[in-house]
């Protein structure tokens, strides 16, 4: 049996790994690559490593677009199999993929108006809502801890990854020529003590592990400090009458921010300022969160028992209509505008950044990971001038980075997770979903734990188990 690493190989986005066993081919994730625009344009449209018609099924770890976002393209190119995931991920993917198609269509329309004036060739969206509708018909929801056999000799079970609602680690039992191999995939591994969701589970011992490494060489601030740190920023904005612009993923990060804001107001850490969630997806995704209390930790469950809504409070406004979004330009500070996408590569956040980035009184608050070459990474790296919709803008607003909101395990948390595995049984660990510099440092730390064989696969690399 073989593993071929297609995406998130020595990079963070576009998660996708091809497993071939007993003549069956299946994918772990089919994510959208985000990075340099020209590279992303080609990688997301072309399946040069395999033919989508040859894929028998897909196992989806979670709904984030860098893990699920290219499923409609796979279907558009001929994939007709089932897509297995948890029930909560199925519901989140429904709203996220529809939103992804809408954003791509609208962004292409916006860019094409400019290109048409310049006499340049026009772009086409990667996929449309028609492709998404077919993809949704192929989604199949399964419970955590329920072993499922999609094909003879192939069994898998979902374990809670604690990353976003419905996120899962995948434990596989693969039989070939009478031999059983246990392979696990972490997907994106979450953190302990984050608000809303349960902590990541531990996995049984395995022979091989595909492990994320996003923060393999970095440490986060404690999540227990996030409310106090966010309150300081709000109080600073109140003093300066600033607008706080927050690029945030519509699923996970936005709900955590709202939960934290709820606690800040409730505990009188800062005054209540207007907060605008400018993303139709965030509103729809928050409704999905309310549908899945089985994924919540004890603290959030107690909120619900006390008849409190952890995703809504006074002065919180969900914005859906595009005209209401435009009117936010006229809203004075202090206020907070939370909008997607978190990496600042698409969506309404681009318009808010364009309209506010040159005002030194404003604050841009970065609360999540941004991949190399994205606008979000350029802001995190404190670049002085950035391009938005093709135009250069000097960064005069104050840029603040808060990593305590990160939903990815940091280096120590990843090592703590790995420490539970039997060194004598583990034959190989494959590091994915991380930049090479992070992976090289993380491999040294893993070796120090007693795991000797750690691979850093490149795109296209094949390993025989």
TORDODO-245016 format. One record per residue (C-alpha): x, y, z; residue number from 1. Coordinates in steps of 0.2 Angstrom, whole numbers, plus 2048, in hexadecimal, padded with zeros to 3 digits. Last residue first. Layout:
BEGIN
+-----+-----+-----+------+
|  c1 |  c2 |  c3 | sevo |
+-----+-----+-----+------+
|   X |   Y |   Z |  NUM |
...
+-----+-----+-----+------+
***
This chain:
BEGIN
+-----+-----+-----+------+
|  c1 |  c2 |  c3 | sevo |
+-----+-----+-----+------+
| 814 | 805 | 813 |  465 |
| 81A | 80C | 802 |  464 |
| 81E | 81E | 802 |  463 |
| 81A | 82A | 7F3 |  462 |
| 820 | 83C | 7F1 |  461 |
| 815 | 847 | 7E6 |  460 |
| 816 | 857 | 7F0 |  459 |
| 825 | 855 | 7FC |  458 |
| 825 | 849 | 80B |  457 |
| 82E | 84E | 81C |  456 |
| 831 | 83D | 823 |  455 |
| 834 | 838 | 835 |  454 |
| 83C | 828 | 83A |  453 |
| 844 | 828 | 84B |  452 |
| 836 | 82B | 857 |  451 |
| 83F | 82B | 868 |  450 |
| 839 | 83C | 86F |  449 |
| 849 | 844 | 869 |  448 |
| 845 | 83F | 857 |  447 |
| 834 | 848 | 859 |  446 |
| 83D | 858 | 85E |  445 |
| 849 | 857 | 850 |  444 |
| 83B | 854 | 844 |  443 |
| 832 | 864 | 84B |  442 |
| 841 | 86F | 845 |  441 |
| 841 | 868 | 834 |  440 |
| 82E | 869 | 833 |  439 |
| 82D | 87B | 838 |  438 |
| 83A | 880 | 82B |  437 |
| 831 | 875 | 81E |  436 |
| 820 | 87E | 820 |  435 |
| 813 | 873 | 828 |  434 |
| 803 | 869 | 823 |  433 |
| 80D | 858 | 822 |  432 |
| 819 | 84E | 82C |  431 |
| 81A | 83C | 829 |  430 |
| 81D | 831 | 838 |  429 |
| 825 | 820 | 835 |  428 |
| 826 | 80E | 83D |  427 |
| 81C | 812 | 84D |  426 |
| 81C | 801 | 856 |  425 |
| 82C | 803 | 861 |  424 |
| 828 | 815 | 864 |  423 |
| 817 | 812 | 86C |  422 |
| 80C | 821 | 86A |  421 |
| 807 | 82D | 879 |  420 |
| 816 | 839 | 876 |  419 |
| 80F | 83E | 865 |  418 |
| 801 | 848 | 86D |  417 |
| 80D | 850 | 87A |  416 |
| 819 | 854 | 86B |  415 |
| 80B | 85D | 862 |  414 |
| 806 | 867 | 871 |  413 |
| 818 | 86C | 873 |  412 |
| 81A | 872 | 861 |  411 |
| 809 | 87B | 860 |  410 |
| 7F8 | 872 | 85E |  409 |
| 7EE | 87B | 851 |  408 |
| 7DE | 885 | 856 |  407 |
| 7E8 | 895 | 858 |  406 |
| 7DF | 8A2 | 863 |  405 |
| 7EE | 8A4 | 86E |  404 |
| 7F7 | 8A9 | 85E |  403 |
| 7F3 | 8BC | 860 |  402 |
| 7FB | 8C7 | 853 |  401 |
| 7F9 | 8DA | 852 |  400 |
| 7FB | 8E5 | 843 |  399 |
| 7F9 | 8F7 | 846 |  398 |
| 7F2 | 900 | 836 |  397 |
| 7FE | 909 | 82B |  396 |
| 801 | 8FA | 81F |  395 |
| 804 | 903 | 80E |  394 |
| 7F8 | 8FD | 800 |  393 |
| 7FD | 8F6 | 7EF |  392 |
| 7EF | 8F2 | 7E3 |  391 |
| 7EC | 8E1 | 7DB |  390 |
| 7DC | 8DD | 7E5 |  389 |
| 7E6 | 8E0 | 7F5 |  388 |
| 7F9 | 8E1 | 7F4 |  387 |
| 804 | 8E4 | 803 |  386 |
| 810 | 8F2 | 809 |  385 |
| 819 | 8F3 | 81A |  384 |
| 81B | 8E0 | 81D |  383 |
| 818 | 8DC | 82F |  382 |
| 81B | 8C9 | 82D |  381 |
| 809 | 8C7 | 834 |  380 |
| 802 | 8D2 | 826 |  379 |
| 80C | 8C9 | 819 |  378 |
| 806 | 8B8 | 820 |  377 |
| 7F4 | 8BE | 81E |  376 |
| 7F7 | 8C4 | 80C |  375 |
| 7FC | 8B2 | 808 |  374 |
| 80D | 8AE | 802 |  373 |
| 811 | 8A1 | 810 |  372 |
| 801 | 89B | 819 |  371 |
| 7F8 | 8A5 | 826 |  370 |
| 7F4 | 89E | 837 |  369 |
| 7E8 | 8A6 | 843 |  368 |
| 7E3 | 8B5 | 84D |  367 |
| 7E9 | 8C4 | 843 |  366 |
| 7E2 | 8D4 | 84A |  365 |
| 7E3 | 8E3 | 83E |  364 |
| 7E2 | 8F3 | 849 |  363 |
| 7DC | 904 | 843 |  362 |
| 7E3 | 915 | 848 |  361 |
| 7F1 | 914 | 83B |  360 |
| 7E4 | 915 | 82D |  359 |
| 7EB | 90D | 81D |  358 |
| 7E5 | 8FB | 820 |  357 |
| 7D3 | 901 | 822 |  356 |
| 7CA | 900 | 811 |  355 |
| 7D5 | 8F3 | 809 |  354 |
| 7D4 | 8E8 | 818 |  353 |
| 7C2 | 8E9 | 819 |  352 |
| 7C0 | 8E5 | 806 |  351 |
| 7CC | 8D6 | 808 |  350 |
| 7C3 | 8D0 | 817 |  349 |
| 7B3 | 8CE | 80C |  348 |
| 7B9 | 8BE | 805 |  347 |
| 7CA | 8B7 | 7FE |  346 |
| 7DC | 8B5 | 802 |  345 |
| 7DD | 8BE | 813 |  344 |
| 7E4 | 8AE | 81C |  343 |
| 7D5 | 8AE | 828 |  342 |
| 7C8 | 8B0 | 81A |  341 |
| 7BD | 8B7 | 821 |  340 |
| 7B6 | 8C5 | 82B |  339 |
| 7B6 | 8CC | 83D |  338 |
| 7B3 | 8DF | 83E |  337 |
| 7B6 | 8E6 | 84F |  336 |
| 7B0 | 8F7 | 855 |  335 |
| 7B6 | 907 | 85D |  334 |
| 7B5 | 90F | 851 |  333 |
| 7A9 | 917 | 844 |  332 |
| 79E | 90D | 838 |  331 |
| 79F | 914 | 827 |  330 |
| 7A9 | 906 | 81F |  329 |
| 79D | 8FA | 827 |  328 |
| 790 | 900 | 81A |  327 |
| 799 | 8F5 | 80D |  326 |
| 795 | 8E5 | 817 |  325 |
| 782 | 8EB | 819 |  324 |
| 782 | 8EC | 806 |  323 |
| 789 | 8DA | 805 |  322 |
| 77B | 8D3 | 80F |  321 |
| 781 | 8C6 | 81C |  320 |
| 787 | 8D0 | 82B |  319 |
| 786 | 8C8 | 83D |  318 |
| 785 | 8D5 | 84A |  317 |
| 78B | 8D4 | 85C |  316 |
| 786 | 8E3 | 866 |  315 |
| 77E | 8D8 | 874 |  314 |
| 784 | 8C6 | 874 |  313 |
| 785 | 8B7 | 868 |  312 |
| 78F | 8A7 | 866 |  311 |
| 790 | 8A1 | 878 |  310 |
| 77D | 8A2 | 879 |  309 |
| 778 | 8A1 | 88B |  308 |
| 76A | 895 | 891 |  307 |
| 773 | 890 | 8A1 |  306 |
| 774 | 87E | 899 |  305 |
| 77B | 886 | 88A |  304 |
| 789 | 88E | 893 |  303 |
| 78C | 87E | 89D |  302 |
| 78F | 875 | 88C |  301 |
| 79C | 882 | 888 |  300 |
| 7A6 | 87F | 898 |  299 |
| 7A4 | 86C | 895 |  298 |
| 7AB | 86B | 884 |  297 |
| 7A1 | 86C | 875 |  296 |
| 7A0 | 85F | 866 |  295 |
| 78F | 858 | 86C |  294 |
| 788 | 86A | 86B |  293 |
| 787 | 867 | 858 |  292 |
| 778 | 872 | 851 |  291 |
| 77E | 882 | 859 |  290 |
| 78F | 880 | 850 |  289 |
| 785 | 87E | 840 |  288 |
| 77C | 88F | 843 |  287 |
| 78E | 896 | 846 |  286 |
| 793 | 890 | 835 |  285 |
| 784 | 899 | 82D |  284 |
| 789 | 8AA | 835 |  283 |
| 79B | 8A7 | 832 |  282 |
| 797 | 8A3 | 820 |  281 |
| 78D | 8B3 | 81D |  280 |
| 79D | 8BC | 822 |  279 |
| 79E | 8CD | 82A |  278 |
| 79E | 8C9 | 83D |  277 |
| 79C | 8DA | 844 |  276 |
| 7A0 | 8DF | 856 |  275 |
| 79A | 8EF | 85D |  274 |
| 7A3 | 8F3 | 86E |  273 |
| 79F | 8EC | 87F |  272 |
| 7AB | 8F2 | 88C |  271 |
| 7BA | 8E8 | 891 |  270 |
| 7BE | 8DB | 89E |  269 |
| 7AD | 8DC | 8A5 |  268 |
| 7AB | 8C9 | 8A8 |  267 |
| 79C | 8C8 | 89D |  266 |
| 7A3 | 8D3 | 890 |  265 |
| 7B4 | 8CA | 88F |  264 |
| 7AB | 8B9 | 88F |  263 |
| 7A0 | 8BD | 880 |  262 |
| 7AF | 8C4 | 877 |  261 |
| 7B8 | 8B3 | 87A |  260 |
| 7A9 | 8AA | 873 |  259 |
| 7A8 | 8B5 | 864 |  258 |
| 7BA | 8B3 | 861 |  257 |
| 7B9 | 8A0 | 862 |  256 |
| 7AA | 8A0 | 856 |  255 |
| 7B4 | 8AA | 84A |  254 |
| 7C3 | 89F | 84B |  253 |
| 7BA | 88E | 849 |  252 |
| 7B1 | 890 | 838 |  251 |
| 7B1 | 8A1 | 830 |  250 |
| 7C4 | 8A2 | 830 |  249 |
| 7C9 | 8B3 | 837 |  248 |
| 7D0 | 8C3 | 830 |  247 |
| 7CD | 8D0 | 83F |  246 |
| 7CC | 8E2 | 83B |  245 |
| 7CB | 8EC | 84B |  244 |
| 7C5 | 8FE | 848 |  243 |
| 7CC | 90A | 854 |  242 |
| 7C4 | 917 | 85F |  241 |
| 7D6 | 919 | 867 |  240 |
| 7D1 | 916 | 879 |  239 |
| 7C4 | 909 | 874 |  238 |
| 7D0 | 901 | 868 |  237 |
| 7DD | 8FF | 877 |  236 |
| 7CF | 8F8 | 882 |  235 |
| 7CB | 8EB | 874 |  234 |
| 7DD | 8E6 | 872 |  233 |
| 7DF | 8E4 | 885 |  232 |
| 7CF | 8D9 | 885 |  231 |
| 7D6 | 8CE | 878 |  230 |
| 7E5 | 8CA | 884 |  229 |
| 7DA | 8C7 | 893 |  228 |
| 7CE | 8BB | 889 |  227 |
| 7DD | 8B2 | 881 |  226 |
| 7E6 | 8AE | 891 |  225 |
| 7DF | 89C | 893 |  224 |
| 7E4 | 898 | 882 |  223 |
| 7F6 | 899 | 887 |  222 |
| 802 | 8A2 | 87B |  221 |
| 807 | 896 | 86D |  220 |
| 818 | 88E | 86A |  219 |
| 821 | 88B | 859 |  218 |
| 82C | 87E | 851 |  217 |
| 81F | 872 | 84C |  216 |
| 811 | 87F | 84A |  215 |
| 809 | 878 | 83A |  214 |
| 810 | 867 | 83C |  213 |
| 801 | 85B | 838 |  212 |
| 804 | 849 | 83A |  211 |
| 803 | 83A | 82E |  210 |
| 806 | 82B | 83A |  209 |
| 80C | 819 | 836 |  208 |
| 80B | 809 | 841 |  207 |
| 7FE | 80F | 84D |  206 |
| 7FA | 810 | 85F |  205 |
| 7E9 | 815 | 864 |  204 |
| 7E5 | 828 | 863 |  203 |
| 7E4 | 835 | 870 |  202 |
| 7D5 | 841 | 86F |  201 |
| 7D6 | 854 | 86C |  200 |
| 7CD | 85F | 879 |  199 |
| 7BB | 862 | 877 |  198 |
| 7B5 | 872 | 86E |  197 |
| 7AE | 883 | 874 |  196 |
| 7BE | 88B | 87B |  195 |
| 7CF | 884 | 879 |  194 |
| 7D6 | 87B | 888 |  193 |
| 7DF | 86E | 87F |  192 |
| 7E5 | 871 | 86D |  191 |
| 7E0 | 86B | 85C |  190 |
| 7E8 | 85F | 84F |  189 |
| 7E5 | 863 | 83D |  188 |
| 7E2 | 852 | 834 |  187 |
| 7EB | 846 | 840 |  186 |
| 7EC | 838 | 833 |  185 |
| 7EE | 826 | 83A |  184 |
| 7F4 | 816 | 832 |  183 |
| 7F2 | 805 | 839 |  182 |
| 7F9 | 7F7 | 82E |  181 |
| 7F1 | 7E6 | 82D |  180 |
| 7F9 | 7D8 | 823 |  179 |
| 7F0 | 7CA | 819 |  178 |
| 7F6 | 7D0 | 808 |  177 |
| 7EF | 7E2 | 80C |  176 |
| 7E5 | 7E7 | 81B |  175 |
| 7E3 | 7FA | 820 |  174 |
| 7DD | 7FF | 831 |  173 |
| 7DB | 812 | 831 |  172 |
| 7DA | 81F | 83F |  171 |
| 7D4 | 830 | 839 |  170 |
| 7D6 | 83F | 844 |  169 |
| 7C6 | 84A | 843 |  168 |
| 7BF | 85B | 843 |  167 |
| 7AD | 85C | 846 |  166 |
| 7AD | 86E | 84D |  165 |
| 7BF | 875 | 84B |  164 |
| 7D0 | 86E | 851 |  163 |
| 7CB | 862 | 860 |  162 |
| 7D1 | 853 | 855 |  161 |
| 7C3 | 848 | 85B |  160 |
| 7C6 | 836 | 855 |  159 |
| 7BE | 82F | 845 |  158 |
| 7C0 | 81C | 840 |  157 |
| 7C6 | 813 | 831 |  156 |
| 7C5 | 802 | 828 |  155 |
| 7CC | 7FD | 818 |  154 |
| 7CE | 7EA | 814 |  153 |
| 7BE | 7E9 | 80A |  152 |
| 7B8 | 7FB | 806 |  151 |
| 7AF | 809 | 80F |  150 |
| 7B1 | 800 | 820 |  149 |
| 7AC | 80B | 82E |  148 |
| 7B1 | 80B | 841 |  147 |
| 7A6 | 817 | 84B |  146 |
| 7B1 | 820 | 858 |  145 |
| 7AA | 831 | 852 |  144 |
| 79A | 830 | 848 |  143 |
| 799 | 830 | 835 |  142 |
| 792 | 83C | 828 |  141 |
| 792 | 838 | 816 |  140 |
| 795 | 846 | 809 |  139 |
| 792 | 841 | 7F6 |  138 |
| 782 | 84B | 7F4 |  137 |
| 78C | 85A | 7FB |  136 |
| 798 | 859 | 7EC |  135 |
| 78A | 85A | 7E0 |  134 |
| 784 | 86A | 7E7 |  133 |
| 796 | 871 | 7E8 |  132 |
| 798 | 86E | 7D5 |  131 |
| 788 | 878 | 7D2 |  130 |
| 78E | 885 | 7DE |  129 |
| 79C | 88A | 7D3 |  128 |
| 7AE | 884 | 7D1 |  127 |
| 7C0 | 88A | 7CF |  126 |
| 7B8 | 89B | 7C9 |  125 |
| 7BD | 8A0 | 7B7 |  124 |
| 7C9 | 8AE | 7B3 |  123 |
| 7C9 | 8BB | 7A5 |  122 |
| 7D7 | 8BE | 799 |  121 |
| 7DE | 8D0 | 79A |  120 |
| 7D7 | 8DF | 790 |  119 |
| 7DB | 8EB | 79F |  118 |
| 7C9 | 8EF | 7A1 |  117 |
| 7C5 | 8DD | 7A1 |  116 |
| 7D2 | 8D9 | 7AE |  115 |
| 7CA | 8E5 | 7BA |  114 |
| 7B8 | 8DE | 7B8 |  113 |
| 7C0 | 8CD | 7B8 |  112 |
| 7C7 | 8D0 | 7CA |  111 |
| 7B6 | 8D4 | 7D1 |  110 |
| 7AD | 8C6 | 7C8 |  109 |
| 7BB | 8B9 | 7CD |  108 |
| 7B8 | 8BF | 7DF |  107 |
| 7A6 | 8BC | 7DE |  106 |
| 7A7 | 8AB | 7D6 |  105 |
| 7B4 | 8A5 | 7E2 |  104 |
| 7AB | 8AC | 7F1 |  103 |
| 79B | 8A3 | 7EC |  102 |
| 7A4 | 893 | 7E9 |  101 |
| 7AC | 894 | 7FA |  100 |
| 79C | 898 | 803 |   99 |
| 794 | 889 | 7FC |   98 |
| 7A3 | 87F | 801 |   97 |
| 7A2 | 886 | 813 |   96 |
| 78F | 884 | 815 |   95 |
| 78F | 872 | 811 |   94 |
| 7A0 | 86F | 818 |   93 |
| 79A | 874 | 829 |   92 |
| 78B | 867 | 829 |   91 |
| 797 | 859 | 823 |   90 |
| 7A4 | 85E | 82F |   89 |
| 797 | 85D | 83D |   88 |
| 791 | 84B | 838 |   87 |
| 7A3 | 845 | 837 |   86 |
| 7AB | 841 | 826 |   85 |
| 7AA | 835 | 817 |   84 |
| 7AA | 83C | 805 |   83 |
| 7A2 | 82F | 7FA |   82 |
| 7A7 | 82B | 7E8 |   81 |
| 7A3 | 834 | 7D7 |   80 |
| 7B3 | 83D | 7D3 |   79 |
| 7B3 | 843 | 7C1 |   78 |
| 7BC | 854 | 7C0 |   77 |
| 7AD | 85E | 7C7 |   76 |
| 7AD | 852 | 7D6 |   75 |
| 7C0 | 856 | 7D9 |   74 |
| 7BD | 868 | 7D7 |   73 |
| 7AE | 868 | 7E3 |   72 |
| 7BA | 85F | 7F0 |   71 |
| 7C7 | 86D | 7EE |   70 |
| 7C2 | 876 | 7FE |   69 |
| 7C2 | 868 | 80A |   68 |
| 7D3 | 869 | 813 |   67 |
| 7D9 | 87A | 80F |   66 |
| 7C7 | 87F | 810 |   65 |
| 7C5 | 87A | 822 |   64 |
| 7B7 | 86D | 823 |   63 |
| 7C0 | 85F | 82C |   62 |
| 7C9 | 84E | 82A |   61 |
| 7C1 | 849 | 81A |   60 |
| 7C2 | 837 | 814 |   59 |
| 7C0 | 836 | 801 |   58 |
| 7BA | 827 | 7F7 |   57 |
| 7BE | 81D | 7E7 |   56 |
| 7CA | 828 | 7DF |   55 |
| 7CD | 823 | 7CC |   54 |
| 7C1 | 830 | 7C5 |   53 |
| 7CC | 83E | 7CD |   52 |
| 7DB | 839 | 7C3 |   51 |
| 7EB | 83A | 7CC |   50 |
| 7FB | 844 | 7CE |   49 |
| 7F6 | 852 | 7C2 |   48 |
| 7E6 | 857 | 7CA |   47 |
| 7E5 | 868 | 7C3 |   46 |
| 7DA | 877 | 7C8 |   45 |
| 7E0 | 879 | 7DA |   44 |
| 7F2 | 878 | 7D6 |   43 |
| 7F1 | 884 | 7C7 |   42 |
| 7E8 | 893 | 7CF |   41 |
| 7F2 | 890 | 7E0 |   40 |
| 802 | 892 | 7D7 |   39 |
| 7FC | 8A2 | 7CE |   38 |
| 7F5 | 8A9 | 7DE |   37 |
| 804 | 8A5 | 7E9 |   36 |
| 7FD | 89D | 7F8 |   35 |
| 7ED | 893 | 7FC |   34 |
| 7EB | 881 | 7F6 |   33 |
| 7D9 | 87A | 7F8 |   32 |
| 7D6 | 86A | 801 |   31 |
| 7D2 | 858 | 7FC |   30 |
| 7D3 | 84F | 80C |   29 |
| 7DA | 83D | 80F |   28 |
| 7D7 | 836 | 7FE |   27 |
| 7D3 | 824 | 7F8 |   26 |
| 7D9 | 818 | 7EB |   25 |
| 7D4 | 805 | 7EC |   24 |
| 7DE | 7F8 | 7E3 |   23 |
| 7E2 | 7EF | 7F3 |   22 |
| 7E9 | 7FF | 7FA |   21 |
| 7ED | 810 | 7F3 |   20 |
| 7ED | 81F | 7FF |   19 |
| 7ED | 831 | 7F8 |   18 |
| 7F0 | 840 | 803 |   17 |
| 7E9 | 851 | 802 |   16 |
| 7EA | 861 | 80C |   15 |
| 7EB | 870 | 801 |   14 |
| 7F3 | 87C | 80E |   13 |
| 802 | 87B | 819 |   12 |
| 811 | 878 | 80F |   11 |
| 81F | 86B | 80F |   10 |
| 811 | 85F | 809 |    9 |
| 800 | 867 | 80C |    8 |
| 7FB | 85F | 7FC |    7 |
| 7FE | 84F | 7F2 |    6 |
| 807 | 843 | 7FD |    5 |
| 806 | 831 | 7F6 |    4 |
| 804 | 823 | 802 |    3 |
| 806 | 811 | 7FC |    2 |
| 800 | 800 | 800 |    1 |
+-----+-----+-----+------+
***
